[in-house]
Amino acid sequence: MEEKRVKEVMLSIDEYASVSSEATIREALLQLHKAQLELLPERHHYRAVLVFDQAGNVIGKLTQWAILRSLEPTFFTNSDCETVARSGLSQEFIKSLQKSFSLFRGNLSQMCAEAAKIKVKDAMVPARESVDEETPLTEAIHQMVLGHWQSILVTREGKVSGIVRLSDVFEEVANLIIRDSSD
């Protein structure tokens, strides 16, 4: 049996929710909501919005985590959050930081109103990791597992052509396990 390639599981960038880097988080969420309504019933919901620069290139993703981080924009930058998440710091230590710096305190509605105005470019996760669409799916799975990523951008000839999502990869794996394990 021939190995599946990333291009067989990915979504094209034309199919995915997207927004300009100059848009606000509110505008991005409206675009995400609109894209969710247009989804075919058999597709998994989007958990991010692709971010384009003025030249039409994908420069990042506005993820659910990035949006939640925007509720407290003054404490951690995107790279700080990634470092903290991977550093192995205990939950107790992170909670003590939150208490010391009064993080996530106050009125949620007020915090959301402030986050709504933030530019997507200031909250997004920059496009760093990608795989070529001809990459075997097993390699993409390996990257997802190592990086704890919900999705990876997919490239063709060095330009982003799509996105491969954890939900779609999981469905592929689950179907193979069920099919190949039935005795």
C-alpha positions, 0 to 999 in steps of 0.5 A: 500500500502506497503511503498517503501524502499530506496533499491528500488530507490537507485543506486548500487555503481557498477552502479555509477561513482567512483574514488580512493581518490588518483586521481586528480579532473581532473581524477575524472571528466574524470571518471564522463564524461565516466560514463555519456556517458554510462548512459541509456537514462532514467537515470538522470545524475550523479552529484557526484563521489563516492570516495574509499579508498585503501581498497575499502571502500566508504569514501566520494563523490566528488560533484559539490559543492566540485569541485567548492569550489576547485577553491578557496582551501585556504579560506574554508575547506569542514567543513567550507563551510558546516558551513557557508552554514547552518549558515544563514549568509547573501549573503551580508556578504559572498560577503564582505568576497569574496571581502576582501579575493580576492576570485574567482578573476583572470583567470578562466582557471588558477583557473581550471588548479590548481584545476585539480591537487588537490587530490580528498581526499582533495576536497571530502565531507566525508561520514558522512550521510547514511541510511540503504537500508531497511529504508522507503523512507519517512525517506530518504526524511526527511533527504534529506530535513533537510540536503539539500542533493543531495544524501545520501549513502546507507548501507547494514550491515554497508557497503556502497551498493549504493546511493540514489539521489535527482533526483531519489527520486523526480521522484518517488514522482512526479510520485506518486503525478501525479498518486494519484492526478488524479481524 
